[in-house]
Amino acid sequence: MNPKHWAVLAAAVLLVGAAVIGVWVLKDSAKDEKEITAHYNGHGGTFKNTLAEIDTPDPSVIYKDGYYYMTFTHNGADIMVMKSRTMDFKQAERKVVWYPDIGTRYSAELWAPEMQFLQGKWYIYFAADDGLNENHRMFVLEADTDDPMGSYTFKGQITDDTNKWAIDGLAMELNDKLYFVWSGWESDINIQQNTYIAPMSDPLTISGPRVLLSEPDLEWERAGGPPFINEGHSILHHNGQVHIVYSGAGSWTPFYALGMLTLKECADPLVALNWTKAQEPILKMDEVAGVYGPGHNSFVTSPDGTEQWIVYHATTAPTDGWGNRKARAQKLVWDKAGNLQIGKPLSLDTAIEVPAGTGVFKADAASADVSFDLIPSTIQTTAPLLIHYQNGTEDKVRAKVSVNGEQTADAELPKVLGAGYAYTDIALAAGMNEIHITMDGGQGRIEAIELPRYEAEYAAAGTQGEAEENLFSSAGGKVVIATGEGEALRFANIQVPVSGAYEIRLAAANFSGSDAELQIRADGIGSKGSSIVFPNGKRNNYQTHSVTLQLKAGKNAIILENATSEVHVDYMDILRSSTQ
């Protein structure tokens, strides 16, 4: 076990042995009531692409009932599904939910599975063949239960009367009707892939002839061919309009890009003339950002449902071909005229504000006795816990917090008018954790929890900082802050529910040979900030040191700067100051 793990394990043992861990509660006062934001929506923070460390080509992502699910082309051999509390799938639960039978026409080259929840059931559409590409066809699985990570039953082929080559299919829901959209050949020769649509009578059955919607007839769509490509379809709904976003150009080239078809308002989607085709890609490679071949996307909402996000795969080199395709995400923006403005693909070092509502893990049913599963931690650690609760009694209510069956905190939740927020510390094990909270006497309700930890490698590095991978850090990365004046690291989008003093904990290592002083401040607060001294120690021995900063309700930025010696920062935790 490395020194950092020994340190956090020792801390966890001390915390459990003490039986009661300090809890910081946002006070119930007229002043605090005024300072609570109208809509506190989670502790915020930033992330960086990619969404997973493994190759995840053709990502299909869906958000439902508090979880994100992703399926993707998994070596062309089976159907894997990942499940995560957030859009970051690096620590997700993974499961192969279906293997094809050997020696069938769907045994080989399983491509682009598309997970959908239709008419109360989970379905996965996928393309496969018998080892010969010309025999690729579309097939479908139906979930046996309400659990998308459970078992599935093979339901057969999805086809129209022509039964031609077909891949990348999915169902489109519009005005209580279903349509199937896919990429196919006109004949039996691999000249070009077209976009087709057909009506469906149910999620398993095409019920009418296919209609040709788009051919790869634009210059950008034909790059890298022949064959020429329209494929990788996804459906986007916005303000009553429906769009089909597709991929064009050779998927084996850096020119792979996203195009879009738009249906005229209230028009029949089975009439090709009712669709308008954008003449230029809506997302394409950006050599400056180091993003090549962005394509085969899906659309998903933020956890609170207020934002739309695109998830697509891309590579980091123009010669990667079909290798190194990993899922990435960025938020959709629409102009006043209702036109989609995705912009350019974001570089891997861009700090992106997390989707709205990220990190707020809501109880399945708010009550005085609740559990939260799939709480990930890559290391054994002591982490901050923020409890969302209701307590309309006249007294404080005691709450017991346990992790994986072991009690680690004994919190007091004062009465509040409306939403209450309380901070405490808990001990997390490496892997997936289950957190259980019980309010004594069955009084009040626990509504949600958060873990307000911000990884340094996901923050924006300034001129004096540089993100690096590190196997000993909490999430596989750190930021090295160099000696000298100037901004080194900016933690943006730091959200707190109430204005006031907060304890800022930094986990960092210093093995420079001398003590290192690092200045820290909250941007825009007006205070001069403070400084932390990190004593000289050993490599990868991350120690936590704290300061108190004034933060305003809502969004803040916390800046680290002006280090006197080199410091390696792992993460930042935030709790309500115990002096409040």
JONOR-V554576 format. One record per residue. N is the residue number from 1. D_FIRST is the distance of its C-alpha to the first C-alpha in Angstrom with 2 decimals. Layout:
n: <N,N>
d_first: <D_FIRST,D_FIRST>
This chain:
n: <1,2,3,4,5,6,7,8,9,10,11,12,13,14,15,16,17,18,19,20,21,22,23,24,25,26,27,28,29,30,31,32,33,34,35,36,37,38,39,40,41,42,43,44,45,46,47,48,49,50,51,52,53,54,55,56,57,58,59,60,61,62,63,64,65,66,67,68,69,70,71,72,73,74,75,76,77,78,79,80,81,82,83,84,85,86,87,88,89,90,91,92,93,94,95,96,97,98,99,100,101,102,103,104,105,106,107,108,109,110,111,112,113,114,115,116,117,118,119,120,121,122,123,124,125,126,127,128,129,130,131,132,133,134,135,136,137,138,139,140,141,142,143,144,145,146,147,148,149,150,151,152,153,154,155,156,157,158,159,160,161,162,163,164,165,166,167,168,169,170,171,172,173,174,175,176,177,178,179,180,181,182,183,184,185,186,187,188,189,190,191,192,193,194,195,196,197,198,199,200,201,202,203,204,205,206,207,208,209,210,211,212,213,214,215,216,217,218,219,220,221,222,223,224,225,226,227,228,229,230,231,232,233,234,235,236,237,238,239,240,241,242,243,244,245,246,247,248,249,250,251,252,253,254,255,256,257,258,259,260,261,262,263,264,265,266,267,268,269,270,271,272,273,274,275,276,277,278,279,280,281,282,283,284,285,286,287,288,289,290,291,292,293,294,295,296,297,298,299,300,301,302,303,304,305,306,307,308,309,310,311,312,313,314,315,316,317,318,319,320,321,322,323,324,325,326,327,328,329,330,331,332,333,334,335,336,337,338,339,340,341,342,343,344,345,346,347,348,349,350,351,352,353,354,355,356,357,358,359,360,361,362,363,364,365,366,367,368,369,370,371,372,373,374,375,376,377,378,379,380,381,382,383,384,385,386,387,388,389,390,391,392,393,394,395,396,397,398,399,400,401,402,403,404,405,406,407,408,409,410,411,412,413,414,415,416,417,418,419,420,421,422,423,424,425,426,427,428,429,430,431,432,433,434,435,436,437,438,439,440,441,442,443,444,445,446,447,448,449,450,451,452,453,454,455,456,457,458,459,460,461,462,463,464,465,466,467,468,469,470,471,472,473,474,475,476,477,478,479,480,481,482,483,484,485,486,487,488,489,490,491,492,493,494,495,496,497,498,499,500,501,502,503,504,505,506,507,508,509,510,511,512,513,514,515,516,517,518,519,520,521,522,523,524,525,526,527,528,529,530,531,532,533,534,535,536,537,538,539,540,541,542,543,544,545,546,547,548,549,550,551,552,553,554,555,556,557,558,559,560,561,562,563,564,565,566,567,568,569,570,571,572,573,574,575,576,577,578,579,580>
d_first: <0.00,3.79,6.67,8.17,6.14,6.63,10.06,11.03,10.09,12.19,14.80,15.06,15.63,18.23,19.88,20.31,21.50,24.03,25.47,27.13,25.56,27.83,29.80,31.80,34.89,37.33,40.49,43.56,46.19,48.94,47.21,43.94,45.90,47.56,44.34,42.62,42.97,45.35,42.65,39.02,37.16,33.45,31.15,31.66,29.61,29.50,27.87,28.17,29.13,28.12,27.58,25.27,23.24,25.15,28.88,30.92,34.56,37.39,35.39,37.14,35.75,37.18,36.43,37.52,36.98,33.98,32.03,32.09,32.48,32.42,33.75,34.31,35.33,32.50,33.37,36.85,35.93,35.29,35.01,31.59,31.28,28.45,28.38,27.02,27.82,28.37,29.72,26.25,25.28,21.90,20.23,23.38,24.00,25.53,28.09,30.78,33.78,36.39,37.00,40.51,42.67,43.16,46.52,47.64,48.83,45.57,43.12,42.17,41.22,40.18,40.36,39.80,39.36,40.67,39.57,42.30,43.27,47.03,49.51,46.91,44.92,42.04,43.03,41.40,43.81,42.88,44.65,44.55,46.77,47.44,46.19,49.08,48.66,52.32,51.60,49.04,49.89,48.43,47.10,45.76,43.42,44.03,41.36,42.13,40.80,40.13,36.45,35.97,32.78,34.90,37.25,40.05,43.41,44.94,48.24,49.71,50.97,51.85,54.96,58.32,61.49,60.95,57.71,56.77,53.43,51.07,47.50,45.56,47.48,46.97,49.16,50.72,51.86,54.93,57.53,56.49,56.91,54.51,54.66,52.69,51.79,50.65,50.93,53.50,56.04,59.74,60.65,58.86,58.21,55.12,56.94,55.31,53.29,55.03,54.13,55.86,56.25,57.84,58.46,56.52,57.96,54.51,50.90,51.62,55.03,56.68,60.22,62.14,62.57,60.08,60.99,60.07,58.58,57.36,57.59,55.65,58.70,57.24,56.39,52.72,52.36,53.73,51.38,49.91,52.42,54.11,53.15,53.31,50.90,50.89,47.86,44.73,46.60,45.43,47.54,47.68,49.76,50.70,53.63,55.57,55.19,53.40,51.96,50.66,48.08,47.76,46.35,48.74,48.76,46.87,43.38,42.49,43.57,42.39,45.62,44.43,45.23,46.15,49.75,51.35,54.32,55.81,58.11,61.25,61.31,62.47,63.27,63.00,59.78,61.59,64.00,62.59,64.79,63.11,59.92,59.56,57.30,55.59,56.72,53.54,49.87,48.15,44.82,44.54,42.48,41.88,41.29,40.63,37.77,36.54,37.17,39.04,40.56,39.87,41.19,41.15,40.23,40.29,40.97,39.15,39.52,37.28,36.01,39.02,41.46,42.94,41.64,41.84,39.13,39.32,36.50,37.16,35.54,35.81,34.53,33.66,36.09,39.76,39.18,36.40,39.00,37.53,33.99,31.37,33.15,30.87,31.89,32.67,34.44,36.87,39.37,43.00,45.73,49.41,52.29,55.25,57.20,54.53,53.35,49.75,48.09,44.66,44.80,42.66,39.27,36.48,34.27,30.53,30.12,32.50,31.15,32.94,33.65,32.15,34.77,36.64,35.11,31.61,28.95,31.55,30.59,33.86,34.39,36.20,38.81,38.69,39.06,37.93,35.36,33.20,30.00,28.11,26.04,23.99,22.24,19.35,16.04,13.49,10.72,10.72,13.15,16.44,19.20,22.98,25.33,28.99,31.35,34.76,37.22,40.92,42.37,46.14,46.60,47.88,44.78,41.07,39.20,36.02,33.26,30.29,27.17,24.70,21.71,21.22,23.63,22.15,24.26,22.53,25.68,29.35,31.33,35.00,36.84,40.20,43.27,43.71,46.46,44.96,41.29,38.85,35.42,32.85,29.40,26.60,22.83,20.82,17.30,16.20,13.81,12.30,15.41,18.97,19.99,23.38,24.83,27.85,30.31,33.35,36.19,38.04,41.53,41.12,42.35,41.50,39.37,35.85,36.46,33.23,29.80,27.90,24.49,25.66,22.67,23.63,21.36,22.36,22.63,25.21,27.33,30.13,29.31,32.26,33.59,30.92,27.92,26.31,23.82,21.16,18.55,14.90,11.98,9.76,12.64,13.71,16.21,15.55,17.76,18.77,22.05,22.72,25.55,27.79,29.94,33.42,35.65,35.55,33.66,30.08,28.81,30.82,29.46,32.60,33.86,32.15,34.09,34.67,37.28,38.94,39.76,38.42,35.66,32.04,28.78,26.92,23.22,21.54,17.83,17.88,16.63,19.24,19.03,22.74,23.78,25.63,25.43,25.92,28.35,28.36,31.29,31.03,33.99,35.21,37.72,41.25,40.88,42.95,40.64,39.50,35.87,33.54,30.91,27.33,26.17,22.60,22.14,21.01,17.33,14.61,13.90,11.70,11.50,13.40,15.65,18.38,22.01,25.11,28.76,31.63,33.69,36.82,36.52,39.47,39.68,39.02,37.53,35.98,34.26,31.77,31.79,29.53,31.51,32.66,29.48,30.25,27.14,24.68,22.22,19.50,19.84,17.49,19.60,22.40,23.02,26.56,27.98,31.49,31.94,32.26,35.47,37.27>
